[in-house]
């Protein structure tokens, strides 16, 4: 019991905070992709 309640709380926090940190991670990757695309457009590739 002493382990299961804290574990359930951690799973709850990770699950409901996931949209925030997944969006943050994806935004960083998308910005890098956009920079590469812009560079390629400038080079006419």
PQR file of N, CA, C, O and H, with PARSE charges and radii, in Angstrom:
ATOM      1  N   UNK A   1       0.824  -1.209   0.000 -0.4000 1.5000
ATOM      2  CA  UNK A   1       0.000   0.000   0.000 -0.0000 2.0000
ATOM      3  C   UNK A   1       0.859   1.260   0.000  0.5500 1.7000
ATOM      4  O   UNK A   1       0.570   2.224  -0.709 -0.5500 1.4000
ATOM      5  N   UNK A   2       1.916   1.235   0.806 -0.4000 1.5000
ATOM      6  CA  UNK A   2       2.758   2.425   0.925 -0.0000 2.0000
ATOM      7  C   UNK A   2       3.444   2.751  -0.390  0.5500 1.7000
ATOM      8  O   UNK A   2       3.785   3.908  -0.640 -0.5500 1.4000
ATOM      9  H   UNK A   2       2.150   0.452   1.381  0.4000 1.0000
ATOM     10  N   UNK A   3       3.650   1.753  -1.230 -0.4000 1.5000
ATOM     11  CA  UNK A   3       4.306   1.985  -2.522 -0.0000 2.0000
ATOM     12  C   UNK A   3       3.276   2.276  -3.612  0.5500 1.7000
ATOM     13  O   UNK A   3       3.523   3.093  -4.499 -0.5500 1.4000
ATOM     14  H   UNK A   3       3.373   0.813  -1.027  0.4000 1.0000
ATOM     15  N   UNK A   4       2.134   1.616  -3.547 -0.4000 1.5000
ATOM     16  CA  UNK A   4       1.176   1.727  -4.646 -0.0000 2.0000
ATOM     17  C   UNK A   4       0.538   3.105  -4.763  0.5500 1.7000
ATOM     18  O   UNK A   4       0.330   3.577  -5.881 -0.5500 1.4000
ATOM     19  H   UNK A   4       1.933   0.952  -2.827  0.4000 1.0000
ATOM     20  N   UNK A   5       0.221   3.766  -3.661 -0.4000 1.5000
ATOM     21  CA  UNK A   5      -0.394   5.096  -3.764 -0.0000 2.0000
ATOM     22  C   UNK A   5       0.554   6.143  -4.342  0.5500 1.7000
ATOM     23  O   UNK A   5       0.144   6.894  -5.227 -0.5500 1.4000
ATOM     24  H   UNK A   5       0.390   3.382  -2.753  0.4000 1.0000
ATOM     25  N   UNK A   6       1.808   6.228  -3.877 -0.4000 1.5000
ATOM     26  CA  UNK A   6       2.730   7.164  -4.535 -0.0000 2.0000
ATOM     27  C   UNK A   6       2.960   6.818  -6.005  0.5500 1.7000
ATOM     28  O   UNK A   6       3.082   7.714  -6.840 -0.5500 1.4000
ATOM     29  H   UNK A   6       2.140   5.618  -3.158  0.4000 1.0000
ATOM     30  N   UNK A   7       3.019   5.534  -6.323 -0.4000 1.5000
ATOM     31  CA  UNK A   7       3.204   5.129  -7.725 -0.0000 2.0000
ATOM     32  C   UNK A   7       2.007   5.559  -8.567  0.5500 1.7000
ATOM     33  O   UNK A   7       2.180   6.048  -9.683 -0.5500 1.4000
ATOM     34  H   UNK A   7       2.920   4.806  -5.645  0.4000 1.0000
ATOM     35  N   UNK A   8       0.802   5.382  -8.047 -0.4000 1.5000
ATOM     36  CA  UNK A   8      -0.391   5.816  -8.785 -0.0000 2.0000
ATOM     37  C   UNK A   8      -0.392   7.329  -8.975  0.5500 1.7000
ATOM     38  O   UNK A   8      -0.802   7.824 -10.025 -0.5500 1.4000
ATOM     39  H   UNK A   8       0.662   4.984  -7.140  0.4000 1.0000
ATOM     40  N   UNK A   9       0.061   8.057  -7.970 -0.4000 1.5000
ATOM     41  CA  UNK A   9       0.131   9.513  -8.088 -0.0000 2.0000
ATOM     42  C   UNK A   9       1.120   9.921  -9.179  0.5500 1.7000
ATOM     43  O   UNK A   9       0.839  10.816  -9.976 -0.5500 1.4000
ATOM     44  H   UNK A   9       0.394   7.654  -7.117  0.4000 1.0000
ATOM     45  N   UNK A  10       2.279   9.259  -9.211 -0.4000 1.5000
ATOM     46  CA  UNK A  10       3.289   9.570 -10.237 -0.0000 2.0000
ATOM     47  C   UNK A  10       2.733   9.272 -11.631  0.5500 1.7000
ATOM     48  O   UNK A  10       2.898  10.080 -12.546 -0.5500 1.4000
ATOM     49  H   UNK A  10       2.507   8.531  -8.564  0.4000 1.0000
ATOM     50  N   UNK A  11       2.092   8.145 -11.798 -0.4000 1.5000
ATOM     51  CA  UNK A  11       1.493   7.797 -13.093 -0.0000 2.0000
ATOM     52  C   UNK A  11       0.429   8.822 -13.473  0.5500 1.7000
ATOM     53  O   UNK A  11       0.351   9.227 -14.633 -0.5500 1.4000
ATOM     54  H   UNK A  11       1.958   7.488 -11.055  0.4000 1.0000
ATOM     55  N   UNK A  12      -0.381   9.242 -12.522 -0.4000 1.5000
ATOM     56  CA  UNK A  12      -1.406  10.249 -12.766 -0.0000 2.0000
ATOM     57  C   UNK A  12      -0.777  11.562 -13.245  0.5500 1.7000
ATOM     58  O   UNK A  12      -1.237  12.154 -14.222 -0.5500 1.4000
ATOM     59  H   UNK A  12      -0.317   8.913 -11.580  0.4000 1.0000
ATOM     60  N   UNK A  13       0.271  12.013 -12.556 -0.4000 1.5000
ATOM     61  CA  UNK A  13       0.931  13.271 -12.921 -0.0000 2.0000
ATOM     62  C   UNK A  13       1.562  13.168 -14.311  0.5500 1.7000
ATOM     63  O   UNK A  13       1.410  14.078 -15.127 -0.5500 1.4000
ATOM     64  H   UNK A  13       0.644  11.532 -11.763  0.4000 1.0000
ATOM     65  N   UNK A  14       2.256  12.086 -14.582 -0.4000 1.5000
ATOM     66  CA  UNK A  14       2.891  11.912 -15.899 -0.0000 2.0000
ATOM     67  C   UNK A  14       1.841  11.870 -16.999  0.5500 1.7000
ATOM     68  O   UNK A  14       2.012  12.480 -18.054 -0.5500 1.4000
ATOM     69  H   UNK A  14       2.379  11.347 -13.919  0.4000 1.0000
ATOM     70  N   UNK A  15       0.763  11.154 -16.752 -0.4000 1.5000
ATOM     71  CA  UNK A  15      -0.288  11.013 -17.761 -0.0000 2.0000
ATOM     72  C   UNK A  15      -0.938  12.351 -18.096  0.5500 1.7000
ATOM     73  O   UNK A  15      -1.121  12.676 -19.269 -0.5500 1.4000
ATOM     74  H   UNK A  15       0.624  10.658 -15.894  0.4000 1.0000
ATOM     75  N   UNK A  16      -1.286  13.123 -17.076 -0.4000 1.5000
ATOM     76  CA  UNK A  16      -2.014  14.360 -17.339 -0.0000 2.0000
ATOM     77  C   UNK A  16      -1.112  15.538 -17.676  0.5500 1.7000
ATOM     78  O   UNK A  16      -1.601  16.563 -18.152 -0.5500 1.4000
ATOM     79  H   UNK A  16      -1.137  12.859 -16.124  0.4000 1.0000
ATOM     80  N   UNK A  17       0.191  15.421 -17.444 -0.4000 1.5000
ATOM     81  CA  UNK A  17       1.107  16.476 -17.877 -0.0000 2.0000
ATOM     82  C   UNK A  17       1.691  16.166 -19.246  0.5500 1.7000
ATOM     83  O   UNK A  17       2.355  17.019 -19.835 -0.5500 1.4000
ATOM     84  H   UNK A  17       0.588  14.589 -17.057  0.4000 1.0000
ATOM     85  N   UNK A  18       1.459  14.960 -19.767 -0.4000 1.5000
ATOM     86  CA  UNK A  18       2.040  14.542 -21.049 -0.0000 2.0000
ATOM     87  C   UNK A  18       1.723  15.494 -22.204  0.5500 1.7000
ATOM     88  O   UNK A  18       2.637  15.821 -22.961 -0.5500 1.4000
ATOM     89  H   UNK A  18       0.920  14.267 -19.288  0.4000 1.0000
ATOM     90  N   UNK A  19       0.491  15.953 -22.383 -0.4000 1.5000
ATOM     91  CA  UNK A  19       0.240  16.850 -23.516 -0.0000 2.0000
ATOM     92  C   UNK A  19       1.137  18.085 -23.489  0.5500 1.7000
ATOM     93  O   UNK A  19       1.543  18.570 -24.546 -0.5500 1.4000
ATOM     94  H   UNK A  19      -0.252  15.688 -21.768  0.4000 1.0000
ATOM     95  N   UNK A  20       1.450  18.599 -22.310 -0.4000 1.5000
ATOM     96  CA  UNK A  20       2.287  19.784 -22.205 -0.0000 2.0000
ATOM     97  C   UNK A  20       3.724  19.486 -22.626  0.5500 1.7000
ATOM     98  O   UNK A  20       4.277  20.199 -23.464 -0.5500 1.4000
ATOM     99  H   UNK A  20       1.120  18.205 -21.452  0.4000 1.0000
ATOM    100  N   UNK A  21       4.343  18.441 -22.058 -0.4000 1.5000
ATOM    101  CA  UNK A  21       5.746  18.208 -22.395 -0.0000 2.0000
ATOM    102  C   UNK A  21       5.934  17.571 -23.758  0.5500 1.7000
ATOM    103  O   UNK A  21       6.985  17.745 -24.374 -0.5500 1.4000
ATOM    104  H   UNK A  21       3.894  17.861 -21.377  0.4000 1.0000
ATOM    105  N   UNK A  22       4.944  16.838 -24.243 -0.4000 1.5000
ATOM    106  CA  UNK A  22       5.049  16.300 -25.604 -0.0000 2.0000
ATOM    107  C   UNK A  22       4.955  17.436 -26.617  0.5500 1.7000
ATOM    108  O   UNK A  22       5.710  17.457 -27.589 -0.5500 1.4000
ATOM    109  H   UNK A  22       4.090  16.697 -23.742  0.4000 1.0000
ATOM    110  N   UNK A  23       4.047  18.371 -26.407 -0.4000 1.5000
ATOM    111  CA  UNK A  23       3.916  19.515 -27.316 -0.0000 2.0000
ATOM    112  C   UNK A  23       5.182  20.361 -27.296  0.5500 1.7000
ATOM    113  O   UNK A  23       5.624  20.847 -28.337 -0.5500 1.4000
ATOM    114  H   UNK A  23       3.433  18.354 -25.617  0.4000 1.0000
ATOM    115  N   UNK A  24       5.758  20.535 -26.126 -0.4000 1.5000
ATOM    116  CA  UNK A  24       6.984  21.324 -26.018 -0.0000 2.0000
ATOM    117  C   UNK A  24       8.126  20.665 -26.798  0.5500 1.7000
ATOM    118  O   UNK A  24       8.860  21.338 -27.521 -0.5500 1.4000
ATOM    119  H   UNK A  24       5.399  20.140 -25.281  0.4000 1.0000
ATOM    120  N   UNK A  25       8.272  19.335 -26.644 -0.4000 1.5000
ATOM    121  CA  UNK A  25       9.321  18.611 -27.352 -0.0000 2.0000
ATOM    122  C   UNK A  25       9.090  18.650 -28.865  0.5500 1.7000
ATOM    123  O   UNK A  25      10.030  18.867 -29.630 -0.5500 1.4000
ATOM    124  H   UNK A  25       7.675  18.788 -26.057  0.4000 1.0000
ATOM    125  N   UNK A  26       7.852  18.443 -29.293 -0.4000 1.5000
ATOM    126  CA  UNK A  26       7.538  18.449 -30.715 -0.0000 2.0000
ATOM    127  C   UNK A  26       7.737  19.827 -31.328  0.5500 1.7000
ATOM    128  O   UNK A  26       8.166  19.941 -32.476 -0.5500 1.4000
ATOM    129  H   UNK A  26       7.088  18.267 -28.671  0.4000 1.0000
ATOM    130  N   UNK A  27       7.425  20.883 -30.563 -0.4000 1.5000
ATOM    131  CA  UNK A  27       7.608  22.233 -31.072 -0.0000 2.0000
ATOM    132  C   UNK A  27       9.078  22.501 -31.360  0.5500 1.7000
ATOM    133  O   UNK A  27       9.409  23.111 -32.376 -0.5500 1.4000
ATOM    134  H   UNK A  27       7.076  20.791 -29.631  0.4000 1.0000
ATOM    135  N   UNK A  28       9.962  22.048 -30.473 -0.4000 1.5000
ATOM    136  CA  UNK A  28      11.397  22.232 -30.682 -0.0000 2.0000
ATOM    137  C   UNK A  28      11.856  21.511 -31.947  0.5500 1.7000
ATOM    138  O   UNK A  28      12.627  22.066 -32.731 -0.5500 1.4000
ATOM    139  H   UNK A  28       9.693  21.553 -29.647  0.4000 1.0000
ATOM    140  N   UNK A  29      11.392  20.294 -32.148 -0.4000 1.5000
ATOM    141  CA  UNK A  29      11.781  19.532 -33.335 -0.0000 2.0000
ATOM    142  C   UNK A  29      11.203  20.180 -34.590  0.5500 1.7000
ATOM    143  O   UNK A  29      11.879  20.257 -35.615 -0.5500 1.4000
ATOM    144  H   UNK A  29      10.765  19.844 -31.512  0.4000 1.0000
ATOM    145  N   UNK A  30       9.965  20.641 -34.515 -0.4000 1.5000
ATOM    146  CA  UNK A  30       9.344  21.263 -35.683 -0.0000 2.0000
ATOM    147  C   UNK A  30      10.056  22.549 -36.064  0.5500 1.7000
ATOM    148  O   UNK A  30      10.192  22.846 -37.251 -0.5500 1.4000
ATOM    149  H   UNK A  30       9.416  20.578 -33.681  0.4000 1.0000
ATOM    150  N   UNK A  31      10.515  23.323 -35.079 -0.4000 1.5000
ATOM    151  CA  UNK A  31      11.261  24.547 -35.383 -0.0000 2.0000
ATOM    152  C   UNK A  31      12.550  24.223 -36.117  0.5500 1.7000
ATOM    153  O   UNK A  31      12.934  24.947 -37.035 -0.5500 1.4000
ATOM    154  H   UNK A  31      10.405  23.081 -34.115  0.4000 1.0000
ATOM    155  N   UNK A  32      13.227  23.144 -35.727 -0.4000 1.5000
ATOM    156  CA  UNK A  32      14.451  22.758 -36.414 -0.0000 2.0000
ATOM    157  C   UNK A  32      14.161  22.333 -37.847  0.5500 1.7000
ATOM    158  O   UNK A  32      14.901  22.687 -38.764 -0.5500 1.4000
ATOM    159  H   UNK A  32      12.915  22.556 -34.981  0.4000 1.0000
ATOM    160  N   UNK A  33      13.086  21.576 -38.041 -0.4000 1.5000
ATOM    161  CA  UNK A  33      12.696  21.158 -39.389 -0.0000 2.0000
ATOM    162  C   UNK A  33      12.363  22.381 -40.239  0.5500 1.7000
ATOM    163  O   UNK A  33      12.754  22.455 -41.403 -0.5500 1.4000
ATOM    164  H   UNK A  33      12.485  21.289 -37.296  0.4000 1.0000
ATOM    165  N   UNK A  34      11.643  23.335 -39.660 -0.4000 1.5000
ATOM    166  CA  UNK A  34      11.293  24.554 -40.404 -0.0000 2.0000
ATOM    167  C   UNK A  34      12.530  25.344 -40.798  0.5500 1.7000
ATOM    168  O   UNK A  34      12.593  25.889 -41.899 -0.5500 1.4000
ATOM    169  H   UNK A  34      11.325  23.274 -38.714  0.4000 1.0000
ATOM    170  N   UNK A  35      13.523  25.411 -39.899 -0.4000 1.5000
ATOM    171  CA  UNK A  35      14.771  26.107 -40.241 -0.0000 2.0000
ATOM    172  C   UNK A  35      15.486  25.424 -41.400  0.5500 1.7000
ATOM    173  O   UNK A  35      15.997  26.097 -42.296 -0.5500 1.4000
ATOM    174  H   UNK A  35      13.472  24.967 -39.004  0.4000 1.0000
ATOM    175  N   UNK A  36      15.526  24.088 -41.389 -0.4000 1.5000
ATOM    176  CA  UNK A  36      16.161  23.359 -42.480 -0.0000 2.0000
ATOM    177  C   UNK A  36      15.413  23.596 -43.788  0.5500 1.7000
ATOM    178  O   UNK A  36      16.034  23.798 -44.832 -0.5500 1.4000
ATOM    179  H   UNK A  36      15.111  23.542 -40.661  0.4000 1.0000
ATOM    180  N   UNK A  37      14.095  23.571 -43.737 -0.4000 1.5000
ATOM    181  CA  UNK A  37      13.322  23.800 -44.965 -0.0000 2.0000
ATOM    182  C   UNK A  37      13.557  25.193 -45.517  0.5500 1.7000
ATOM    183  O   UNK A  37      13.683  25.377 -46.727 -0.5500 1.4000
ATOM    184  H   UNK A  37      13.591  23.407 -42.890  0.4000 1.0000
ATOM    185  N   UNK A  38      13.614  26.181 -44.616 -0.4000 1.5000
ATOM    186  CA  UNK A  38      13.870  27.544 -45.065 -0.0000 2.0000
ATOM    187  C   UNK A  38      15.254  27.642 -45.703  0.5500 1.7000
ATOM    188  O   UNK A  38      15.411  28.290 -46.738 -0.5500 1.4000
ATOM    189  H   UNK A  38      13.511  26.031 -43.633  0.4000 1.0000
ATOM    190  N   UNK A  39      16.257  27.005 -45.098 -0.4000 1.5000
ATOM    191  CA  UNK A  39      17.606  27.028 -45.642 -0.0000 2.0000
ATOM    192  C   UNK A  39      17.645  26.364 -47.021  0.5500 1.7000
ATOM    193  O   UNK A  39      18.289  26.861 -47.945 -0.5500 1.4000
ATOM    194  H   UNK A  39      16.129  26.478 -44.258  0.4000 1.0000
ATOM    195  N   UNK A  40      16.938  25.224 -47.143 -0.4000 1.5000
ATOM    196  CA  UNK A  40      16.907  24.529 -48.432 -0.0000 2.0000
ATOM    197  C   UNK A  40      16.209  25.368 -49.496  0.5500 1.7000
ATOM    198  O   UNK A  40      16.628  25.376 -50.654 -0.5500 1.4000
ATOM    199  H   UNK A  40      16.414  24.821 -46.392  0.4000 1.0000
ATOM    200  N   UNK A  41      15.145  26.076 -49.110 -0.4000 1.5000
ATOM    201  CA  UNK A  41      14.467  26.956 -50.062 -0.0000 2.0000
ATOM    202  C   UNK A  41      15.396  28.075 -50.516  0.5500 1.7000
ATOM    203  O   UNK A  41      15.399  28.444 -51.690 -0.5500 1.4000
ATOM    204  H   UNK A  41      14.805  26.070 -48.170  0.4000 1.0000
ATOM    205  N   UNK A  42      16.175  28.608 -49.600 -0.4000 1.5000
ATOM    206  CA  UNK A  42      17.121  29.666 -49.955 -0.0000 2.0000
ATOM    207  C   UNK A  42      18.209  29.146 -50.893  0.5500 1.7000
ATOM    208  O   UNK A  42      18.715  29.897 -51.726 -0.5500 1.4000
ATOM    209  H   UNK A  42      16.172  28.308 -48.646  0.4000 1.0000
ATOM    210  N   UNK A  43      18.571  27.881 -50.768 -0.4000 1.5000
ATOM    211  CA  UNK A  43      19.602  27.292 -51.627 -0.0000 2.0000
ATOM    212  C   UNK A  43      19.012  26.754 -52.933  0.5500 1.7000
ATOM    213  O   UNK A  43      19.747  26.248 -53.781 -0.5500 1.4000
ATOM    214  H   UNK A  43      18.160  27.270 -50.091  0.4000 1.0000
ATOM    215  N   UNK A  44      17.704  26.859 -53.097 -0.4000 1.5000
ATOM    216  CA  UNK A  44      16.981  26.360 -54.277 -0.0000 2.0000
ATOM    217  C   UNK A  44      17.190  24.866 -54.433  0.5500 1.7000
ATOM    218  O   UNK A  44      17.427  24.393 -55.544 -0.5500 1.4000
ATOM    219  H   UNK A  44      17.107  27.270 -52.408  0.4000 1.0000
ATOM    220  N   UNK A  45      17.109  24.121 -53.357 -0.4000 1.5000
ATOM    221  CA  UNK A  45      17.240  22.651 -53.424 -0.0000 2.0000
ATOM    222  C   UNK A  45      15.883  21.991 -53.496  0.5500 1.7000
ATOM    223  O   UNK A  45      15.795  20.765 -53.558 -0.5500 1.4000
ATOM    224  H   UNK A  45      16.917  24.505 -52.454  0.4000 1.0000
TER
END
